[in-house]
Amino acid sequence: MSRINSNTLFNIKVFVLLFETLSSTHVAQQLGVATSKVSRSLKALRHSFDEPLFVRKQHGFEHTPFAQSIYPQLKRILALSELSLALSEPETVQTKQEMTIACPPPLSLNLLSYLQDRASQLQQKFSFNIKPCSNDIDKLLSRLDVDLAITFEAHNSERLSSRFVAKANAYVLVGNKEHPIFHGDGHVDVDDILRFPYISFNGHEFDQGHDPLALYASEKSMDINIIAKVCLLADLMIQLERSDALALICYRDAVEFLCAKGNICAVALPEEQNRLLNLRADGHHHYLTQLRDGTHTVPWVEEEISSYIQSNVIINCDGAADAKR
């Protein structure tokens, strides 16, 4: 063993693999080299030790007693060498970052899984926490309890800045599948909806009153029977299934969830009816709001959230693209 330093790590690896497989062909395939290179390595080892290592047989090799005696030591040398090389490599383990995002409940249905999938595709190590948005967003961001917020109002101040992302200006009417409004001629207008109980699906901050149907009724001095105000889809689904109430939604994911999980029917409002609702409501605006210094911004996350919102909100729906479900 006094001459072991004259042998390369590659030659030792050839010896260990040949000792374990007894096939030069298998060794060459594992190392991605020609069998002639395996033979040269064995020759170098044999010369270094001045001892025979293997005896060639008809269908492979057989170890010599000397090979059997040095195998454990060379195996150990190989393992330690490879470990040392691995430790000397630059650090490749990426520290997982945590990010808290405040999002209105109606919009957050698939946001978490969407961001997780995109992070995986981009090989980014992130742990996302999605929490409900509230009217304390200024305090949450300032205390660093939240890194980024999706809001329906712009918050531009000395500390906060908001960037406009998208505006939803079309609505889908949802209700129990047995509701008579879904079994007529297929045309639905705003005045028809006002003849039935109504559930206000409030996606805005809690101190805002932007329900489009309520604003329309107020403008026209018409009665509106609001029997509940909810912001969670599960609550909305239960209320719709157990009553003849109706609701308006402007998010594709929310509509798909209700129709897939509950006894719910959905139909898009015609474009002229959307225009009536938007005379006062002017659609639902969406902003990304964060600290103005940008210390906690992650550009790719912002872009992916913007893309998620833009693909989720319902825009310029004419009643044909979203048929009854």
N, C-alpha and C positions, 0 to 999 in steps of 0.2 A: 504493500500500500504506500511505500515511500515515494513512488513515482506518480501518484494520483494527480498531482498538480499539473502534469503535462497533458492531461486529458481534458477536453472541453466538456461543457455541460451537455452539448448535443450528443457526444459519444456515450456519455453515461445514460442519457435518455434512451438511446438505441439499445444499449445493453439491458436496461431494465425492461423495456418493452419486449425484446426478443426472449428474455428469460421467462416472461409471463405468457407469451403467445407461441413461442417456438416456431414462428413463421416470419421470414424476412419480408414476404409479400405483404402481410398484415402490418408489419412495422412501417414499411414504406408508405402504405396507404394512410396510416394514422398520421404520419409526419408530413405527408404530401411531397415526398422525394422519390427519386429513382432507387431501385433495389441496389444499383451499383454503389450509391452513396452509403447505404446501410452496410454493404460489404467493406467499404473503405474504413468506416468507423470501427467495425469489429476488428479489422486488421490493426488499426492504430491502438486499440485497447489491448489486443493480444501482445503487440510489441512492447507496450508500456509495462504490462505486468510480467512479460516474459513467461506466460503460462497459457496453455490452451483453455478456451472458455466454453466452446460448444463443439459438439461432434455432429457433422452433417449426416443425416439419415435419408432414406428413400423418400419419406413424406414430411421432411422438416428437420428440426434440430433436436439435440439432446444435450442437457447441461453436463458440464464436467464437475467433479467434486470441488475444484477451485472456484468455479462460477457460483456453486451453491454456497460456498463459504463467504464470498464477498457480496452476494446479492443484497442481504439486509442492510449492509453499510452503504452501498451505492444507492439503494432505494431511499435511505434516510438523507443522504447528501442531496439527491435530486429534489426531494420534498422541501428541504430547508432552502435550497437555492431558489426554487420557484416562489416560495413564500417571501424571501428577501426581495426578489424582483418585483413582486406585487406590491410590497410595502413601499418600495422606492418610486412607484409610479405616482404621478400627480393625483391629488384627491379628485375622484369622479363622482362621489356620492353628493347629490344635491340636497341641501337642507330644505325640508318641507316648510313652505310659508303658509301662514294662516291669514284668511281674509274674511271679514264680516261685511255682509251686504244687506242693507235695509231695503225691503221691497214690499210694495202693497200686496196683500194676500191674493187678490184676483189674478195678479200677473206672475206669481212665484211658482205656479204649479210644476213646471218642468225646468225651471231655471237652474236648480242645483245639479240635476243630472246632465243638463246641457253643458254647464261649465266643467263638470268632472270629465265628460267625454272629450271636450276640447283640450283640457289640460293634459290628458293622457295622449292625445294625438300629437300635441306639441312637446311632449316629454317634459312637462313642467310639474314640479312637485308642489301641489297646493291642497290645503284643507279649507273648504268653503263653509261658511256659516250664514245661512239665509234667515233673517229675522224680520218680523212685521215692521212696516214703516209706521211712523207716528208723527204727531205734531211737535215732538221734541227733537226733530232731526238736527237742529242747530246744536243743541246740547250734546247729543249722541256723537256727532262728528267732532265737536270741540274736545270732548273728553276721550276721544279715540276709542269709544265703545263701538263705533262703526267706521269702516274705512271708505265706504262708498254707498250712496243712497240713490234709489230710483224714486223720483218725486213727480207729482203732478203740477207743482208750482215751481217757478224759478226762484232760487234762493241766492241772490247776488248781494253780497255784503262785504264788509271789510275782511271777514274770515272765510266766507263760503263763496263758491262759484258754481253755476249750473250751466250745463250744455244741453241744448235742445236735441232730442233724439227722433221723436215721431209723434204724430197726432192721429188718433183714431177718430174717424168721423162717420162711421157707419155702425149699424147695430143689428144684432140677431135677437129675435124674440124667442124666448124659451118658456115652456110650460108642460104640464102633464099631457102625455100622449092622448088622453081621452078628452082633452079640452076642446070645446066646440069651435074655437077659433081656428083650429088646425084642420077642420073637416068641412070647410066651406069651399069657395071657388079658388082658393089659393092666394087671393089678394088680401093683404093685411095693411090697414092704415092706422095712424096714431089715434084717431077718434074711436076706432074699434077697441083698441087696447084699454082706453079709459073707461069702457063699460064694465070692466072686470076688476077684481081686487089686484093690487099691484105690490110687488116686492122690490124695494129699492136696493139694488146691488151696489153698495157704495165702495168704490175703489179709491176714493180720494182720501186725503188726510181727514182725520175725524172732525176737525172744526170747519170743514168746507161742505157746502151743499150744492153739488153740481149735477144732481140727477137730471138727465135731459127731459124725461117725461114730466117731472114735477115742474120744471121751469116752463115747459110748453103749456101745461095746464094753467099755471099762474098767469102767463101771458094772455091766454085766451079766456081767463076767468071761468075755467071749467073745473068741476070737481074731480079729485083724484083720491081713490081709497087705498092709501098705503097701509098695508096690514103688518109689514115688518121691514126692518132695515138690517141687512146682513152684509158681511164682507168676506165670509168664508164659504167656499163652494159647497162643502158638505152640508152646512146649514141651509144654503139656498136649495140644494137638491131635496132635502127633507121637506122644506116648506112647499115647494112646487108639487111634490108627489102627493101631499096630503090635502091639497086645496085646489081651487080653480083660479089661483092667482097666477100672474104672469110677471116676467122680468125681462130686462134688456141687458145684453152683454156685448162687449166690443173686443173680446179676446178669443182667438181661434182655439187655443188649448183648453180654455174654460168650457167652450161649447162642446168640444169633442169629449171632454171628461164627463159632463153631465149626460150626454146622449149615450155614452158607453157604459156608465155606471148606474144610471137611474132610468126610471120609466118616463123619460123626457123627450119631447119633440122640439125641434128648432127650425125656424124659417127666417131668412134674411129679409129685412125691410126693403122695400123698393127705394130707389134713389131719391125720388121726390119726397118720401116720408122722412128719410135721413136729413134732407135739407130743412124740413120743418123743425125737426128736433134740434138742429144745430143753429137755428136763428138766435137762440139765447145761450145755449150751452157751448157752441163753437167747438165741439169735439173734446176729446180728452188728450191733453198735452202730456208728454213724458220727457223728463230731464234726468241727466246724470249729475248728481250733486256731490261735492266733496270739498275738503279744505282747500282754500285758495293757494296755499304754498306748494301743493302737489307732492308733499313728502311721502304720502302713502299711496300714490297712484301706481297702477300697473297697466301700461298701455294696452297690452293684448287682452286683458280682462275687460277693460272698458269697451274695446271694440267688439268683443264677443257678446257682451251684455246688450250693446246697441243693436247688433245684428239680431239677437234673440227678440228684442222688443219689436223691431221693425217687421220681422216675419210673423209676429204674433198678433199685432193689432189689426183690426179690420178697417180697411180703407176703401172708400168709393165703391161700396158693395151695391150692386144693382138688383139683387134679388134672384139673379139667374145663376150666379157662380155658386151660391150656397143654397142648394135646394133643401126641401124638407128632409129631415133626418129621422 
